[in-house]
Amino acid sequence: MPVLDALSQKFETILRKLRGQGVLTEANIAEALKEVRLALLEADVNFKVVKDFIERVRVKAVGQEVLQSLTPGHQVVKIVWEELGEMMGKEQAGLKLASVPPTIIMMVGLQGAGKTTTCGKLARWFKNQGRRVLLVAADPRRPAAGDQLSNLGASLGVDVHRADRVDATQRDVVQICREGTERGRDKGYDVVILDTGGRLHIDDELMHELVAVKQAVLPQEVLLVADAMTGQDAVSMAGQFDQQVGLTGVILTKTEGDARGGAVLSIRAVTGKPIKFLGVGEKLDALELFHPDRMASRILGMGDVLTLIEKAQETYSQEQAEVARKTLSGKTLTFDDFRDQIKQVNKLGSMEQILGMLPGGQRLRDMMNGDAMPDKEIGRIVAIIDSMTAQERRDHTLLNGSRKKRIARGSGTSVQEVNRLIKQFLSARKLVKAISGPGGRRNLLQALRTM
């Protein structure tokens, strides 16, 4: 996750030194913690949060059971991982659902944080769980917000409640929210999501309006949508919204950007309110449940395989999984199979995101320069395969010089790129054959040695 890449790189370097030392003393632990402290402050983590974190780790790390253990460096890494998770909330904070539907979720935040888009993402998340969702456009002062929500609803197949009038009074906003929740109750919706109005900055009028809406509809959740790129400003804003309106949680958006990550690490410790979701991209499927322990693993370069598995389960249909199973059970791999599997992997996210979820993935990314990241390469591969005839995709031996020239022209690539793809395809086919045959692991190692 780019939002924490710089911090993750520093943590990996610091902790690798600790793991490499056979004997640990209070002195070298103190030196390592000094580097950890600096890394956290550079990542824009709240100063008091950093101070408390370092002290907790120090107390545990200099205990005799750690210093006298067979692997003291690994013990310290475990302590750091546990304390990072504790700082961010320890366990995943689920959403509170109403005992009698609908569950009412009130979304609040300032303009520019991505609140309306996040309403759409959350609606999609609930819909994928088989729940009926109603979106309520509760910002009549800004017709564009209502238009955007209506468009999102149409693209998702989710109903949108929107008032005919566009008055700008607090009473009208409260009335719209009342009508939306009543419609949700009367029509049997499971979830009602209120997209309330935002401002460029916090003011009394906004807060009074949000308090009035909350008192009128009694939502199960009041979620602040905050921009992770604003760092400690997002933490401060969460505190103000909580103090005046009362929050149940936070959704941090734009965590795929270049922010230093201070909000992700600080917000729970400073405000006491959990992060419930992370927005990890612009698309409507780019919303992840926030798991503190998994985030701690990512920061320490240990990957986040569980999230990757969940994304794969969501992305792959049963039919696609069956195709993959057949491909790996002895069936000859064709260019059609090769293209389809590449497309499915690409749906999991950018290659940079996928590598970030794998143990040691940060080091793999470091080995690649920016031009080598394969996302654009995937587009070229698909274009080349699509430029082949159906017969050529089934039988690669047909690809002679003239056919390769035609494919290169059709895909906007060069013959050299076509040849490189054919070589990659044959290597993949060799691996598939090795894995699917008897003695798969031994065959795989032999195949890798010959490549």
LUMMARKE-279024 format. One line per field, with one value per residue (C-alpha): z negated, y negated, x; residue number from 1; residue in one letter. Coordinates in steps of 0.001 Angstrom, whole numbers, always signed. Each point is the difference from the previous one (the first is absolute). Example, Ala and Ser with C-alpha at 12.3 -4.5 7.8 and 13.67 -1.06 7.14 Angstrom:
# LUMMARKE-279024
zz	(-7800 / +660) .
yy	(+4500 / -3440) .
xx	(+12300 / +1370) .
pos	(1 / 2) .
code	(A / S) .
END
This chain:
# LUMMARKE-279024
zz	(+0 / +1180 / -2981 / -2265 / +2422 / -1335 / -3593 / +927 / +1700 / -3085 / -2376 / +2123 / -81 / -3765 / -955 / +2419 / -1963 / -3260 / +1389 / +1237 / -3457 / -2004 / -3331 / -927 / -2787 / -1383 / +1864 / +3510 / -629 / -1050 / +3201 / +2124 / -1780 / +607 / +3745 / -315 / -1782 / +2766 / +2705 / -1637 / -441 / +3649 / +915 / -1689 / -2924 / -2998 / -2347 / -3175 / +1756 / +1040 / -3520 / -1599 / +2683 / -430 / -3783 / +153 / +2430 / -2073 / -3225 / +1648 / +2139 / -2844 / -2087 / -884 / +1854 / +3209 / -502 / -1104 / +2658 / +2880 / +2550 / -1756 / +3276 / +1112 / -3426 / +334 / +3475 / -1497 / -2727 / +2566 / +2093 / -3026 / -1118 / +3503 / +132 / -3485 / +1002 / +2982 / -1907 / -497 / +1673 / +3061 / -1023 / +1687 / +878 / -2460 / +1730 / -1137 / -1639 / +2114 / +3512 / +1377 / -1337 / +355 / +808 / -98 / +2020 / -967 / +1084 / +1808 / +3732 / +1978 / -2209 / +2337 / -2155 / +2789 / +1822 / -3292 / -453 / +3348 / -1025 / -3252 / +1845 / +2313 / -2993 / -1616 / +3291 / +502 / -3336 / +1363 / -1792 / +1508 / -210 / +290 / +518 / -1212 / +1607 / -3092 / +1354 / +1771 / +59 / +2488 / +2860 / +1520 / -3055 / +589 / +3697 / -840 / -2499 / +2510 / +2618 / -2479 / -977 / +3648 / +684 / -3049 / +432 / -3373 / -660 / -888 / -2006 / +1076 / -839 / +2839 / -1630 / -592 / -2875 / -2126 / -3499 / -2831 / -324 / +3595 / -488 / -3110 / +1844 / +2931 / -2397 / -1825 / +3274 / +1187 / -3166 / -14 / +3615 / -960 / -2816 / +2011 / +3118 / -1789 / +613 / -2130 / -24 / +420 / +652 / -522 / +2094 / -2121 / +1016 / -257 / -154 / +882 / -3722 / -3324 / -1045 / -2510 / +2655 / +1271 / -3487 / -1065 / +3153 / -556 / -3657 / +1055 / +2582 / -2521 / -2589 / +2616 / +1481 / -2813 / +2244 / -1076 / +1507 / +468 / +2217 / +757 / +3478 / -282 / +2498 / -1084 / +2051 / -2570 / -2721 / -3489 / +1288 / +574 / -3606 / -1317 / +2148 / -1294 / -3547 / +776 / +1759 / -2846 / -2663 / +1651 / +1856 / -1483 / +2321 / -19 / +2430 / +2839 / +3659 / +1304 / +3732 / +2468 / -1867 / +3365 / +361 / -1213 / -3503 / -2808 / -1952 / -3204 / +3 / +381 / -2988 / -2240 / +383 / -2390 / -2668 / +48 / +454 / -1361 / +3182 / +2186 / +3681 / +1580 / +3688 / +2270 / +3429 / +2167 / +3435 / +2068 / +1219 / -1897 / -1004 / -1575 / -3603 / -2593 / -3535 / -2308 / -1985 / -2440 / -258 / +3786 / +380 / -2590 / +2049 / +3162 / -1737 / -1214 / +3471 / -1045 / +2643 / -278 / +1602 / -1626 / +1719 / +3296 / -366 / -778 / +3053 / +2135 / -1350 / +857 / +3450 / +1211 / +845 / -473 / +3759 / +217 / -2909 / +1811 / +3123 / -2137 / -1608 / +3379 / +1257 / -2914 / +270 / +3173 / +2686 / +2618 / -628 / +2962 / +658 / -817 / -3459 / -453 / +804 / -2155 / -3057 / +423 / +169 / -3192 / -1900 / +1217 / -1573 / -3434 / +303 / +1368 / -128 / -2529 / -2302 / +402 / -773 / -3100 / -1333 / +476 / -2627 / +1257 / +2724 / -914 / +887 / +3331 / +746 / -932 / +2519 / +2742 / +1235 / +765 / +3681 / -815 / -1890 / +2144 / +60 / +3446 / +1135 / -777 / +2407 / +2725 / -574 / +321 / +3157 / +1622 / -787 / +1189 / +3325 / +631 / +1808 / -1994 / +1673 / -922 / -3613 / -138 / +1792 / -525 / +2502 / +2800 / -930 / +2759 / +992 / +2145 / -2570 / -2726 / +2119 / +504 / -3748 / -875 / +2370 / -1352 / -3642 / +450 / -1204 / +1572 / +1196 / -2849 / -2518 / +1680 / -228 / -3665 / -741 / +1754 / -2141 / -3179 / +1073 / +622 / -3410 / -1664 / +1849 / -1159 / -3603 / +259 / +1381 / -2761 / -2769 / +1341 / +537 / -2621 / -2294 / +651 / -2439 / +1202 / +3644 / -691 / -1463 / +2993 / +2404 / -1754 / +210 / +3789 / +616) .
yy	(+0 / -3208 / -1972 / +1913 / +1055 / -2321 / +1018 / +3683 / -275 / -1615 / +2538 / +2885 / -1423 / -640 / +3370 / +1938 / -1321 / +1217 / +3454 / +298 / -493 / +3165 / -1841 / -3022 / -2468 / -2924 / -2264 / +1359 / +245 / -3669 / -886 / +1874 / -1658 / -3401 / +784 / +1283 / -3211 / -2127 / +2098 / -422 / -3748 / -341 / +1923 / -2807 / +2111 / -2001 / -797 / +1232 / +3218 / +604 / -678 / +2443 / +2637 / -104 / +230 / +3040 / +1793 / -886 / +1375 / +3315 / +292 / -325 / +2699 / +2982 / +2458 / -1895 / -703 / +3582 / +1694 / +1949 / -2519 / -3391 / -1962 / +1860 / -514 / -3765 / +69 / +1865 / -2651 / -2825 / +1777 / +459 / -3614 / -1374 / +1977 / -1204 / -3612 / +313 / +1737 / +3614 / +1603 / -771 / -2224 / +1303 / -2016 / -60 / +1334 / -703 / +2897 / -1004 / -1317 / -2386 / -765 / -3765 / -1213 / -3725 / -1106 / -3307 / -1936 / -3024 / -632 / +1579 / +3041 / +2285 / +366 / +523 / +2505 / +1815 / +247 / +1802 / +2291 / +879 / +654 / +2402 / +1719 / +606 / +1041 / +2650 / +1447 / +374 / -3024 / -2485 / -3494 / -3439 / -3041 / -3351 / -3238 / -2226 / -2990 / -2097 / -3088 / +1662 / +1520 / +1422 / +2254 / +1366 / +512 / +1838 / +2258 / +722 / +981 / +2241 / +1639 / +629 / +1598 / +2262 / +832 / -1635 / -2270 / -3656 / -2156 / -3607 / -2895 / -1913 / -3343 / -1379 / -2428 / -890 / +67 / +2338 / +1019 / +1266 / +2053 / +1640 / +622 / +1658 / +2331 / +807 / +767 / +2146 / +2089 / +385 / +1162 / +2457 / +1353 / +148 / +1574 / +2657 / -1268 / +1520 / -3031 / -3750 / -2124 / -3762 / -2143 / -3162 / -3417 / -1025 / -3307 / -1228 / -333 / +745 / -2622 / -281 / +192 / +3359 / +1450 / -1145 / +1531 / +3350 / +105 / -683 / +2818 / +2410 / -801 / +416 / +3388 / +1623 / +1715 / +3166 / -1354 / -3533 / +377 / -2809 / +88 / -1543 / -520 / +1941 / -2393 / -2748 / +1920 / -1418 / -2441 / +3058 / +1087 / -3471 / -158 / +3405 / -1333 / -3058 / +1979 / +2515 / -2686 / -1868 / +2713 / +3304 / +2486 / +3788 / +379 / -1370 / +867 / -1213 / -726 / -461 / +2429 / +1125 / -3377 / -1307 / -1031 / +904 / +2007 / -2005 / +32 / +3795 / +499 / -2828 / -330 / +2775 / -880 / -3731 / +51 / +3422 / +568 / +2999 / -67 / +2262 / -172 / -1207 / -1478 / +1411 / -1414 / -1860 / +2990 / +1096 / +3310 / -1795 / +240 / +2263 / +896 / -1299 / +2702 / -1447 / +3247 / +359 / -3616 / +564 / +2981 / -2115 / -2718 / +2536 / +1537 / +3207 / -377 / +343 / +3309 / +235 / -3200 / +1232 / +3277 / -1877 / -2220 / +3096 / +1683 / -3100 / -381 / +3590 / +1522 / +3739 / +477 / -1887 / +1995 / +3195 / -1175 / -689 / +3443 / +1705 / -2029 / +1282 / +3612 / +1036 / -1841 / -1582 / -3724 / -2140 / -3709 / -389 / +1526 / -2111 / -3229 / +846 / +807 / -3198 / -2046 / +1619 / -699 / -3606 / -396 / +538 / -3418 / -1450 / +2211 / -2459 / +589 / +3787 / +21 / -2092 / +2830 / +2675 / +752 / -1598 / -1771 / -3325 / +1367 / +1277 / -3484 / -1510 / +2307 / -1403 / -3524 / -2045 / +946 / +3691 / +139 / +2350 / -1717 / -1564 / +3222 / +1837 / -2292 / +740 / +3752 / -64 / -2158 / +2411 / +3079 / -1731 / -722 / +3727 / +2124 / +2598 / +2719 / -1701 / -356 / +3750 / +1020 / -2215 / +2010 / -1813 / -3282 / -455 / -3218 / -1480 / +766 / -1639 / -3161 / -106 / +476 / -2728 / -2472 / +895 / -428 / -3092 / +1859 / +1357 / +3468 / +103 / -502 / +2750 / +2348 / -901 / +829 / +3365 / +769 / -989 / +2131 / +3066 / -468 / -195 / +3125 / +1816 / -962 / +1102 / +3346 / +400 / -842 / +2176 / +3142 / +2572 / -1237 / -3564 / -1794 / +1800 / -553 / -3671 / -528 / +1727 / -2104 / -3218 / +943 / +386 / -3407) .
xx	(+0 / +1725 / -1337 / +2412 / +2737 / +2692 / -707 / -39 / +3383 / +1522 / -1516 / +1285 / +3526 / -60 / -1467 / +2209 / +2996 / -1554 / -780 / +3561 / +1521 / +535 / +48 / -2098 / +732 / -1935 / +2424 / -605 / -3745 / +42 / +1887 / -2550 / -2926 / +1556 / -127 / -3584 / -989 / +1502 / -1691 / -3413 / +417 / +1064 / -3167 / -1989 / -1164 / -1213 / +2912 / -1724 / -1065 / +3631 / +1282 / -2478 / +655 / +3787 / -277 / -2304 / +2319 / +3082 / -1477 / -909 / +3161 / +2509 / -1655 / +2198 / -2276 / +811 / +3701 / +722 / -2144 / +1566 / -1301 / -116 / -138 / -3118 / -1552 / +433 / -1568 / -2978 / -322 / +114 / -2665 / -2286 / +395 / -633 / -3229 / -942 / +650 / -2347 / -2765 / +1133 / -3038 / -2094 / -2928 / -3120 / -3072 / -2886 / -3113 / -3563 / -1841 / -3014 / +854 / +851 / +3455 / +495 / +3500 / +642 / +3038 / +1616 / +3075 / +1365 / -148 / +2808 / +536 / -1974 / -3115 / -2538 / +2226 / +565 / -3792 / -77 / +2871 / -1745 / -3273 / +1839 / +1617 / -3402 / -1602 / +2694 / -1125 / -3530 / -1476 / -2456 / +1442 / -1593 / +2215 / -1351 / +1219 / -38 / +1915 / -2675 / +2226 / +2302 / -2052 / +3201 / +364 / -3512 / +736 / +3206 / -1767 / -2782 / +2578 / +1792 / -3284 / -886 / +3391 / -363 / -3675 / -714 / -3002 / +560 / -2413 / +195 / -2332 / -1641 / +708 / +3485 / -543 / +2989 / -1477 / +887 / -3660 / -52 / +3175 / -1469 / -3277 / +1811 / +1824 / -3255 / -1770 / +2915 / +104 / -3803 / +118 / +2737 / -2152 / -3236 / +1528 / +2020 / +3548 / +2751 / +2293 / -592 / +3107 / -342 / +2364 / -123 / +1265 / +3635 / +1819 / +3453 / +680 / -1692 / -2555 / -2834 / -2715 / +1305 / +279 / -3485 / -1445 / +1760 / -1085 / -3615 / +135 / +1502 / -2691 / -2739 / +995 / +2068 / +2584 / +1818 / +3223 / +1359 / +3066 / +2432 / +1525 / +3470 / +2811 / +3116 / +2140 / -635 / +1868 / -419 / -2646 / -2206 / +612 / -839 / -3136 / -1136 / +339 / -2130 / -2738 / -71 / -191 / -2879 / -1957 / +1167 / +1693 / -37 / +2896 / +2094 / +502 / +3367 / +89 / +2883 / +2244 / +1375 / +1708 / +3341 / -1058 / +2374 / -2554 / -245 / -3809 / -179 / +2277 / -1224 / -3746 / -1099 / +2572 / -860 / -3784 / -941 / -2037 / +840 / +844 / -2611 / +898 / +2783 / -627 / +2797 / -877 / -2564 / -2022 / -3099 / +1606 / +2980 / -1191 / +1640 / -975 / +2711 / +1799 / +2571 / +1981 / +195 / +1070 / +2733 / +1187 / +121 / +1977 / +2566 / +374 / -1761 / -2704 / -3771 / -832 / -3450 / -1201 / +1452 / -1914 / -3234 / +472 / +602 / -3144 / -2026 / +1565 / -146 / -3350 / -506 / +208 / +3299 / +1404 / -994 / +1856 / +3081 / -285 / -212 / +2942 / +2089 / -1172 / +1772 / -1962 / +2281 / +262 / -1094 / +394 / -3728 / +586 / +3138 / -1872 / -3020 / +2128 / +2025 / -3213 / -1296 / +3212 / -134 / -3458 / +1537 / +1651 / +3194 / +3073 / +1427 / -2994 / +245 / +3728 / -705 / -2182 / +2662 / +2673 / +3219 / -1949 / +1582 / +3423 / -1325 / -1329 / +3343 / +1687 / -2225 / +449 / -3126 / -8 / +105 / -3297 / -2068 / -3431 / +564 / +1620 / -3246 / -1869 / +2552 / -247 / -3785 / +214 / +2475 / -2105 / -3189 / +1735 / +489 / -2538 / -1944 / +2066 / +3289 / -1104 / -659 / +3234 / +3057 / +2078 / -1858 / +1665 / +2566 / +1765 / -2764 / -2689 / +2073 / +335 / -3774 / -633 / +2525 / -1719 / -3436 / +1039 / +2151 / +3081 / +3198 / +972 / +2524 / -2838 / -2029 / +3003 / +487 / -3653 / +304 / +3066 / -1902 / -2953 / +2174 / +1665 / -3428 / -1122 / +3109 / -718 / -3631 / +1074 / +2568 / -2477 / -2811 / +2105 / +1032 / +2767 / -1188 / +2284 / +3143 / -970 / -666 / +3476 / +1587 / -2059 / +1025 / +3686 / -221 / -1652) .
pos	(1 / 2 / 3 / 4 / 5 / 6 / 7 / 8 / 9 / 10 / 11 / 12 / 13 / 14 / 15 / 16 / 17 / 18 / 19 / 20 / 21 / 22 / 23 / 24 / 25 / 26 / 27 / 28 / 29 / 30 / 31 / 32 / 33 / 34 / 35 / 36 / 37 / 38 / 39 / 40 / 41 / 42 / 43 / 44 / 45 / 46 / 47 / 48 / 49 / 50 / 51 / 52 / 53 / 54 / 55 / 56 / 57 / 58 / 59 / 60 / 61 / 62 / 63 / 64 / 65 / 66 / 67 / 68 / 69 / 70 / 71 / 72 / 73 / 74 / 75 / 76 / 77 / 78 / 79 / 80 / 81 / 82 / 83 / 84 / 85 / 86 / 87 / 88 / 89 / 90 / 91 / 92 / 93 / 94 / 95 / 96 / 97 / 98 / 99 / 100 / 101 / 102 / 103 / 104 / 105 / 106 / 107 / 108 / 109 / 110 / 111 / 112 / 113 / 114 / 115 / 116 / 117 / 118 / 119 / 120 / 121 / 122 / 123 / 124 / 125 / 126 / 127 / 128 / 129 / 130 / 131 / 132 / 133 / 134 / 135 / 136 / 137 / 138 / 139 / 140 / 141 / 142 / 143 / 144 / 145 / 146 / 147 / 148 / 149 / 150 / 151 / 152 / 153 / 154 / 155 / 156 / 157 / 158 / 159 / 160 / 161 / 162 / 163 / 164 / 165 / 166 / 167 / 168 / 169 / 170 / 171 / 172 / 173 / 174 / 175 / 176 / 177 / 178 / 179 / 180 / 181 / 182 / 183 / 184 / 185 / 186 / 187 / 188 / 189 / 190 / 191 / 192 / 193 / 194 / 195 / 196 / 197 / 198 / 199 / 200 / 201 / 202 / 203 / 204 / 205 / 206 / 207 / 208 / 209 / 210 / 211 / 212 / 213 / 214 / 215 / 216 / 217 / 218 / 219 / 220 / 221 / 222 / 223 / 224 / 225 / 226 / 227 / 228 / 229 / 230 / 231 / 232 / 233 / 234 / 235 / 236 / 237 / 238 / 239 / 240 / 241 / 242 / 243 / 244 / 245 / 246 / 247 / 248 / 249 / 250 / 251 / 252 / 253 / 254 / 255 / 256 / 257 / 258 / 259 / 260 / 261 / 262 / 263 / 264 / 265 / 266 / 267 / 268 / 269 / 270 / 271 / 272 / 273 / 274 / 275 / 276 / 277 / 278 / 279 / 280 / 281 / 282 / 283 / 284 / 285 / 286 / 287 / 288 / 289 / 290 / 291 / 292 / 293 / 294 / 295 / 296 / 297 / 298 / 299 / 300 / 301 / 302 / 303 / 304 / 305 / 306 / 307 / 308 / 309 / 310 / 311 / 312 / 313 / 314 / 315 / 316 / 317 / 318 / 319 / 320 / 321 / 322 / 323 / 324 / 325 / 326 / 327 / 328 / 329 / 330 / 331 / 332 / 333 / 334 / 335 / 336 / 337 / 338 / 339 / 340 / 341 / 342 / 343 / 344 / 345 / 346 / 347 / 348 / 349 / 350 / 351 / 352 / 353 / 354 / 355 / 356 / 357 / 358 / 359 / 360 / 361 / 362 / 363 / 364 / 365 / 366 / 367 / 368 / 369 / 370 / 371 / 372 / 373 / 374 / 375 / 376 / 377 / 378 / 379 / 380 / 381 / 382 / 383 / 384 / 385 / 386 / 387 / 388 / 389 / 390 / 391 / 392 / 393 / 394 / 395 / 396 / 397 / 398 / 399 / 400 / 401 / 402 / 403 / 404 / 405 / 406 / 407 / 408 / 409 / 410 / 411 / 412 / 413 / 414 / 415 / 416 / 417 / 418 / 419 / 420 / 421 / 422 / 423 / 424 / 425 / 426 / 427 / 428 / 429 / 430 / 431 / 432 / 433 / 434 / 435 / 436 / 437 / 438 / 439 / 440 / 441 / 442 / 443 / 444 / 445 / 446 / 447 / 448 / 449 / 450 / 451) .
code	(M / P / V / L / D / A / L / S / Q / K / F / E / T / I / L / R / K / L / R / G / Q / G / V / L / T / E / A / N / I / A / E / A / L / K / E / V / R / L / A / L / L / E / A / D / V / N / F / K / V / V / K / D / F / I / E / R / V / R / V / K / A / V / G / Q / E / V / L / Q / S / L / T / P / G / H / Q / V / V / K / I / V / W / E / E / L / G / E / M / M / G / K / E / Q / A / G / L / K / L / A / S / V / P / P / T / I / I / M / M / V / G / L / Q / G / A / G / K / T / T / T / C / G / K / L / A / R / W / F / K / N / Q / G / R / R / V / L / L / V / A / A / D / P / R / R / P / A / A / G / D / Q / L / S / N / L / G / A / S / L / G / V / D / V / H / R / A / D / R / V / D / A / T / Q / R / D / V / V / Q / I / C / R / E / G / T / E / R / G / R / D / K / G / Y / D / V / V / I / L / D / T / G / G / R / L / H / I / D / D / E / L / M / H / E / L / V / A / V / K / Q / A / V / L / P / Q / E / V / L / L / V / A / D / A / M / T / G / Q / D / A / V / S / M / A / G / Q / F / D / Q / Q / V / G / L / T / G / V / I / L / T / K / T / E / G / D / A / R / G / G / A / V / L / S / I / R / A / V / T / G / K / P / I / K / F / L / G / V / G / E / K / L / D / A / L / E / L / F / H / P / D / R / M / A / S / R / I / L / G / M / G / D / V / L / T / L / I / E / K / A / Q / E / T / Y / S / Q / E / Q / A / E / V / A / R / K / T / L / S / G / K / T / L / T / F / D / D / F / R / D / Q / I / K / Q / V / N / K / L / G / S / M / E / Q / I / L / G / M / L / P / G / G / Q / R / L / R / D / M / M / N / G / D / A / M / P / D / K / E / I / G / R / I / V / A / I / I / D / S / M / T / A / Q / E / R / R / D / H / T / L / L / N / G / S / R / K / K / R / I / A / R / G / S / G / T / S / V / Q / E / V / N / R / L / I / K / Q / F / L / S / A / R / K / L / V / K / A / I / S / G / P / G / G / R / R / N / L / L / Q / A / L / R / T / M) .
END
